[in-house]
Amino acid sequence: MRQRWLLIFILLGVALLLTVSVFYTLEKEKPVELPKLTDLEANRIISIHIERKDAQPISLLKKQPDIWQMTMPYHLPGNHIRINRLLKMLSARQYKPLEMAELNLAELKLDEPLATVKFNQLTVAFGDRSPINNGQRYMLIKQKVYLLADTAYQSLNDNALAFVSLSPLGNNPKITALKMPGYSMVLKEGQWHFTSTTLSSDEIDTSQDALNTFIDNWQRLQAFSVEAYTEGSDETSIQGEIDISLLDQAQTLHLTIMSTQQTFVLGRNEKGVQYQLPISQADKLLHLPTKSQAEKN
């Protein structure tokens, strides 16, 4: 009986030793997590300035949490998704620190960087791609050189308009008045008031539900790209004009209908941009439903 208990204790001891040995080996082989690339928190960044060789500089200013404004080269709401993607670089942990004593900054193109990004007062410089570490690029931060994934630099090479909001009305717009070709709508005491000299209320569905849906289509509007205003786009090519008043904005937003064929294009000539939209959006944004359509629904 004693021998049986002794054998059990020996087996339990062996099992415990094996467990400890496996745990120790796994912990030893576990890669050490690097600290964040910088000690800057993304939510504390209020200004970003981008300098690129042979391209326009870009300046961005945070007005509210997740609400950015481009101040150069365009004065337009910023694309917060694109900007947040750039900010993630600050807290990256997948990088390789390099020994400065062994490096020649000129060879890495860090003496005259290909691009720099200034987050508040911290400047991040981008140099050449690594010939050995595929998909990584040399970066200089506070006199230290790192190898980091090339994704951040690739986004910096995009046109400045890639950092502009895809919403023609800006971020979180609240419409208070809308003037379309042939009719207009004004919000008074929480109710939409519709007026037209060409459309009959007997034909058009002017119920509050219909008007709210129509306005919501505009407030949710997102382009698939923003481009520079086409040279030669003059009054002869404009198919209509739209004026939109927004809550807390003194100036009326003016849009021109530049195309409703193949692609729906809205332009802002004074800002030098035009928004490319799916053609399927044209009818929802330009025409109220008829009463016959409302009855079918």
N, C-alpha and C positions, 0 to 999 in steps of 0.2 A: 504494500500500500504506500509506504514511504517512497519507494523507488518511482511509483507512478506519479506522485505529487512532485517529486524532484524533477522528473522528466518534463512535467507540465511547466514548472517554473523556469527550467532551462530554455524551453521552446518560447515562452513568453519573453524571456530576456533577449533571445536572439531576434525575435520579431521587433522588439523595441529598438534594438541596436540598428537593425536594417532600416526601420522607419526614420530614425534620427539621421542615419547616413544618407538616405535618399533626400531628406529635407535639406540637409547641409549642402549637398551637391547642387541641388536646384537653386538654392539661394546664392551659392557661389557663382553659378553660371548665369544668374539673372543679370541682364545688363543694367549698369548704373544709369539712372535717369539724370540727364543733364539739366542744369537750371534753365530758366527761361532765357531766351536770347537777350532780352533787355528787362529792366525793372519797371518799365513804363506800362501802366494799365491802359488798355484801349479806351475805356470810358473816360479817361482823364485827358485824352487828346482833343484839343479844340481847334487846332489849325494844322494843315498839311500843305507843304509847298514842294512841288515836283519840278526838278530841272532835268532836261534831257538834251543830249547832243542833237543838233539839227532838227529840233522840234520845239513847239511853243511851250513855255513853262505853264504849269497848272497850279492854281491856288484854291484851296478849299477851306471853308470856315464852318464850324459847327454852331448852329443857332439854338438848337434844343437837342435833347437826347435822340439820337438816330435821325436828326434832321440836319442835313448839310447843304451849304450853299457854295456853288462855284463862283469865285470872284474874278478869276482870270483863267483863260482868255475870254470866256463867256460869263455873263452874269445871269446864271440860271440855277434852279434847284439841283443839288447833287444826287448822284445815284448811290444811295446808302448801301446797297448790296455790294457793289463794286468797291466802295470805300472800306466797308467792314472786312472784305476779303484781304485788302491791303493791310489793314490793322492787325490781322491775325499773325502776320509775320513777327510782330513785336514779342509775342509770347511763344514762338516756335521752340521746340525742344529737339527737333531733328536737325542737327547741324554738326559741323566739325570745326573746332577751334584749331588755328594754325600758329606755329611759332614765328613771331615777327622777325627774329634774328636771322631766320633762314629764307626770308622773302625779299623779293625785289618788287616794290609797289608799281614801278613803271612797267615791268613785264606782265603784271596782273591787271594793268590798265586801271589802277587805283590811285595813281598820282594825279591823273586827269580822268575822273570817273566817267563812265558812259551815262550814268544817271545818278542823281541824288534825291533822297526824299527826306524832308525835314518835318519830323513829328514834334510839334511844339518847338523845343530848343534842341532836340536830339537829331543829328544828321546821320543818315544811313547812306553809304556810297556803294554803288554797284560797279564791279569791274568785269573782267573777261570770264568766259565759261571755262571750267576746268577741263583740260584735255584728257585727264585720267578718270575723274569722277563724273560719269555721264549724268547729264541733267542737273548739274550743280554749278553754282556761280560764286565767284569771290566777292565778299562784302567786307567793308571796313566800317567798324562802329567803335568810337572812342579809342582810336589807335590800336584796335585789335582786329585781326583778319579772321573771317570764318568762311566755310563752304556751306552754302544753303541751297535748297531746291530752287530751280530757276523760275518757278511759277510767278513769283512777285515781279520779277523784272519783265517777264513777258507781258504782264498786264500794263506795265508802265509804257510799253512801246505802242500801245493802242492810241488811236486818235483821241484828242482831248474830249471829244463828244461822248466817248465811252463812259466818262465820269459824270455825265449829265443824266438827270432823272428821265426815265422813259415815260413819265406822265406829263403830257402837254400842259396840265394845269398845276403841276408842282406836287409837293408831298401833302397828303391828307387835305385835299381841297374841299371847301364848303361853299357851294354856289348859292348866291343870293339873287342873281338876275342873269338871264340868258336871252340874248337877242340873236335870232336866226334869220336867214333869208325868208321873208314872208310872215314871220310871227315872232312874238317875244313872250317871256315868262318872268314874273317877279314874285319873290317870296315876301309875303306880308302877314305878320302875326302867325307864322307857322303854316300858312296856306299859300299854295301856288295860284297866281292869277294869270290867266292866258289871254292874250289879245292878238288879233290878226286882221289884216285888211283883205286878205286873199283866201283864207281858209274859213270854212263854216263849221261852227261847233256842232251842227247837225251831222257832219261827216267825220270830224276828228274826235277821238276819245279824249276829252279834256277832264276826265275824273281825276281826283287827287291821287288815286292809285297809279293811274297811267302817267301822270306828270311826275310823280315821285320816282317811278321806274325809269323814266326818260332821263331825269336829272342824275339818278344813281349811275346810269350807263356812262355819263360824262365824268362823274367823280371817280369811277373805277377805271377809267380809260388808261391803257398802257400800250405804248408803241412797241414794235419789235426792233426798231433802231431809230437813232437820231442822227441826222446828217446836216451838213452845211447847206444853207439856203442856196438853191440852184441858181447859178448865174443865168440871167436872161429870163428869170421868172418875174414877169411884169404883170401889169393890170390886164393885159389881153388874155393871159392864161389863167387868171383867177376866176373860179366858178362861183364864188360866193364868199361872204365875210361873216364872221361870228364874233360877237362881243360878249365877254363873260365877266361878271362882277363876283369877286370872292370875298368871303368874310375876312375882316382884319387886313384887307389890302385896299389901299386908296386908289391905285391905278386899275383901270379896266384892262383885262387881258384880251388882246386882239388876235384872232386866228383867221387865216385865209384858207379856203378850200382850193387846193392846187390840183387835185386829181381824184376822180372816183372811178377810174378805169384800171382794172387789174390790181392796183394798189391804191389804198385810200391815203392821201397825203394832206396833212395840215401844216401850214407854214406860219412862222413868226418872223416876219421880215425884219422887224426892228431889233430882234435878238440874233438874227443871222442863222436861224436853224429851221429845219422842217422835220416832221415826225412821220415815219412810215408805219402805217397801220394795216391790219388785215382788211381786205375789201368787204368782208362779211360784217364789219362794224359800221360801214357807211350808212346803211338804212336805219340801224338802231340809233344812230347819233344825229341824223339829219331829219328824220321823219317820225312824227307821232303816229301811233296806230290809228287806223280808221275804226269807226264804230262797228262795222261789219266784222273786222278782225277781232275786236273785243268780245262780240257776241259768240264768235266761234270758240274763243278761249273759255 
